[in-house]
């Protein structure tokens, strides 16, 4: 199982981006959270298989609903984990 920490920049706060991320993550049976950061970006933590995380990233980058614009998506951490740190995919505050 992989653990990814991502930072999304662009028009990602106040437009439903966290809910969009959670819908995608949940539909792929991933675990993690999405959290607004003070600088206007969103931190995403996602856990799951390499294949499902790849699909997750593809959907976030290329299926932007109205108002959402991900201009930059950076992976800031990627590591193997033996058991998940999250029980579901949710919004973190």
PATILUM-950283 format. One line per field, with one value per residue: z, y, x of N, C-alpha, C in turn. Coordinates in steps of 0.001 Angstrom, whole numbers, plus 524288, in hexadecimal, padded with zeros to 5 digits. Each point is the difference from the previous one (the first is absolute). Layout:
BEGIN
n_up	c(Z ...);
n_north	c(Y ...);
n_east	c(X ...);
ca_up	c(Z ...);
ca_north	c(Y ...);
ca_east	c(X ...);
c_up	c(Z ...);
c_north	c(Y ...);
c_east	c(X ...);
***
This chain:
BEGIN
n_up	c(80000 7FCE0 801FD 7FDEB 80007 7FE8F 7FCE8 80026 7FBBC 8005E 7FD38 804E3 80194 802B7 7FD77 8049C 7FFF0 80515 7FF2E 7FBE8 802F0 803BD 7FC76 7FDB5 8045A 8019E 7FB44 8012C 8042D 7FF55 80310 80358 7FE98 8000C 7FFFC 800E8 7FD4B 803A6 7FCDE 800B4 80183 7FE11 804CC 7FD28 80356 7FD0F 8016A 7FD8F 7FC3A 7FDC7 7FE3D 80490 80247 7FC36 80075 80511 7FF39 7FC9F 80339 803D9 7FCFA 7FE30 80489 7FE7E 803FD 7FEFC 7FEF3 7FF5D 8017D 7FF1F 8015E 804C4 7FF23 804C1 7FF0A 804FB 80000 7FF7D 802B4 800A0 800FB 804A4 80273 7FE96 7FF46 7FC04 801CE 7FDD2 7FC54 8024E 80194 80000 804D9);
n_north	c(7FB6D 803EC 803A3 80345 803E9 802AF 803BD 801BC 80291 80497 7FF8D 7FEFD 804DE 7FE76 7FBC3 7FD87 801CB 80130 80198 8027D 8016A 80115 8021A 8020F 801B5 80163 801FF 8013B 80079 804ED 800E0 803BA 804AA 80426 80397 80432 80277 802AB 7FDB0 7FD8C 7FCC6 7FB2E 7FE0B 7FC1B 7FCB3 7FC7B 7FBD4 7FC8F 7FCED 7FEA5 7FBF1 7FF5B 800AA 7FD01 7FCF4 80020 7FFD3 7FC3B 7FE22 800C1 7FE63 7FC39 7FFAA 804B0 7FF78 80245 803E9 7FAFD 801CC 7FB3A 8041C 7FDF2 7FB33 800C6 7FBE4 800EB 7FBB5 7FBE9 7FCA7 7FB92 7FE1E 7FDD0 80431 800DE 8050C 7FF33 80118 804C7 80267 80415 8040F 8023C 80196);
n_east	c(80351 7FE79 80302 7FC8B 80357 7FBCB 801BB 7FB17 80195 7FDB5 7FBAE 801BE 7FF2E 7FBD0 80195 80042 804DB 7FFC6 7FB27 801ED 80418 7FCAF 7FCDB 8041C 80241 7FB51 7FF31 804E1 7FCEE 80176 803FE 7FE7E 801F0 7FCDA 803C6 7FCFF 803A5 8028B 80369 7FB5F 803B3 7FFDF 80079 801DF 7FDF2 8025B 7FD34 80307 7FE28 80463 7FD45 7FD90 80491 801EC 7FBD0 800B0 8051F 7FF19 7FC77 80347 803D2 7FCF3 7FD7F 800FB 7FCAB 7FB8D 8032B 8011F 8049F 801D8 802CD 80064 801C6 801F2 802F0 7FEC2 7FD1C 80313 7FD16 80285 7FB49 80055 7FE13 7FB14 800AC 7FCBB 7FB39 80040 7FD31 8023F 7FD1E 80498 7FFB2);
ca_up	c(80000 7FFAA 802A1 7FD14 801D4 7FB66 80091 7FB4F 7FFB6 7FBE0 80230 802B0 804E5 7FF63 7FB15 80066 7FE8F 803E1 7FF3A 7FB1B 80144 8034D 7FCA0 7FCCF 80373 801FF 7FBB2 7FEE8 804F0 80267 8052F 8007A 8014E 7FD15 803CD 7FE2F 80284 80046 7FB4D 7FBB4 7FD9B 802C0 8010D 7FF51 80177 7FDBC 800E9 7FD00 7FC75 7FC18 7FB88 8015B 800D4 7FAC9 7FDE6 80340 7FE20 7FABB 80055 8025C 7FC49 7FAE6 80034 80358 7FF8E 7FFA3 8041C 80201 7FC58 80270 7FCBF 801AB 803B2 8016B 803D5 803B6 802EE 7FE19 802ED 800D3 8055A 800CC 80117 7FF1B 80451 7FFCF 7FFB3 7FB9E 7FD5F 80245 8005D 804DC 8014D);
ca_north	c(80493 804E6 804B4 804A8 80530 80364 8056D 801F2 805B2 8020D 80184 7FB23 800F9 802AC 7FE53 7FA85 7FC7F 7FBD4 7FC3A 7FD5C 7FC5C 7FBDF 7FCA1 7FCC6 7FC61 7FC1E 7FC98 7FC72 7FD48 80202 8024A 804C5 804D0 804C2 80442 8052C 80246 805B7 802AB 7FF66 7FADA 7FBB4 7FB69 7FB18 7FB35 7FB97 7FAF0 7FBBA 7FD5C 80353 80083 80366 8054C 80228 80197 8046E 80492 8013C 8026D 80536 80387 800A2 8004F 8047F 80211 805B9 80332 7FDCA 80012 7FE30 801D2 7FD74 7FBC0 7FE31 7FBCF 801A0 7FB66 7FAF7 7FBDC 7FB13 7FF35 7FAA8 80051 80556 803B6 8022D 7FC2E 8017A 804B2 8041B 8053A 80128 8059A);
ca_east	c(7FCAF 802EA 7FE12 80195 7FE84 7FFF5 7FE5A 7FD5D 7FFD4 7FCA8 7FAF1 7FEA9 7FD38 7FB00 7FD8F 7FE72 80448 800B4 7FBBF 8014C 8043D 7FDD5 7FCC2 80376 802BC 7FC48 7FE4D 8045D 8011C 804BD 7FF6F 8030C 7FD3E 80133 80006 8018A 80496 7FF9C 801F0 7FC49 80088 7FD6D 8032F 7FD21 802B2 7FD21 80273 7FDBB 80399 80287 7FC76 7FB96 80206 800F9 7FAEA 7FE70 802DD 7FE28 7FAD2 8006B 80284 7FD7E 7FA4B 7FEF3 7FAAE 7FF7D 80244 804D9 8045E 804DC 8044C 804D7 7FF2C 80539 8008D 8040E 8019E 7FE23 8029D 7FD3C 7FE36 7FE0F 7FA6A 7FE25 7FFA4 7FABC 7FBC6 7FCA3 801EB 7FCC5 80229 802C8 7FFCE);
c_up	c(80000 802D9 7FCEC 802CB 7FB60 8018F 7FAC5 8004F 7FB43 8027D 802A2 80553 7FEE1 7FB1A 80013 7FEAE 803E6 7FF66 7FB0B 800F1 80327 7FCCE 7FCC2 80365 80208 7FBBF 7FE96 804D6 8024B 8055F 80020 8017B 7FC58 803B9 7FD6B 80317 7FFD5 7FB13 7FB4A 7FD26 80333 80086 7FF8F 801DA 7FE03 800D2 7FCED 7FC93 7FC08 7FB68 80133 80104 7FACF 7FD79 802E6 7FE0F 7FA99 80036 8025A 7FC0A 7FB43 8000F 803A9 7FF2F 7FFC8 804AB 80224 7FBBC 802ED 7FC5A 8012D 8040B 8010D 803F5 8039B 80367 7FD85 802ED 80059 805BB 8007A 8015B 7FF8B 804FD 80071 7FF8C 7FB65 7FD18 801C7 7FFA4 8054D 800D2 80337);
c_north	c(804D1 80459 804A1 804E7 803A9 80588 801AE 805EE 80192 8020E 7FB2C 800D1 8030C 7FE7B 7FA42 7FC19 7FB8C 7FBD5 7FCCF 7FBD5 7FB62 7FC4C 7FC57 7FBF1 7FBB2 7FC3D 7FBF9 7FCD0 8017B 80234 80504 8049E 80467 80490 8051B 801D9 805F1 802E5 7FF7A 7FAD6 7FBF3 7FB86 7FB31 7FB96 7FB89 7FB03 7FBD3 7FD73 803DE 80105 803C4 80597 8029A 801EC 804CE 80502 801AA 802DA 80576 803E6 80138 8002A 8045F 801E8 805F8 802BD 7FE02 80025 7FE79 8016F 7FD15 7FBDB 7FD80 7FB8A 80186 7FB7B 7FB2C 7FBCB 7FB32 7FFBA 7FA82 7FFE5 805AA 80348 80252 7FBA2 80107 8047A 8046F 80552 8008A 805DB 8018F);
c_east	c(8037E 7FD1D 80224 7FE3A 800BF 7FE91 7FDBB 7FFB2 7FCD0 7FB06 7FDB6 7FD6B 7FB03 7FD0D 7FE55 80441 800B5 7FBC4 800E6 80432 7FDE7 7FC95 80369 802C0 7FC78 7FE51 80431 8018E 8054A 7FEBD 80328 7FCC0 801B1 7FF54 801A9 804BC 7FFA2 801B1 7FC5E 80068 7FD00 803E1 7FC86 80387 7FCA7 8031F 7FD28 8041D 80233 7FC53 7FB82 801BF 80144 7FB05 7FDF8 8029F 7FE25 7FAC8 80038 8022E 7FC9E 7FA13 7FE6E 7FA66 80010 80265 80525 8042A 804F5 80471 80512 7FEA8 8054A 7FFAB 8047B 801D4 7FD9E 802F5 7FC8A 7FE6B 7FDCE 7FA38 7FE4A 7FFE0 7FA87 7FBFB 7FC5F 802A7 7FC84 802B4 802B5 7FFDB 804A8);
***
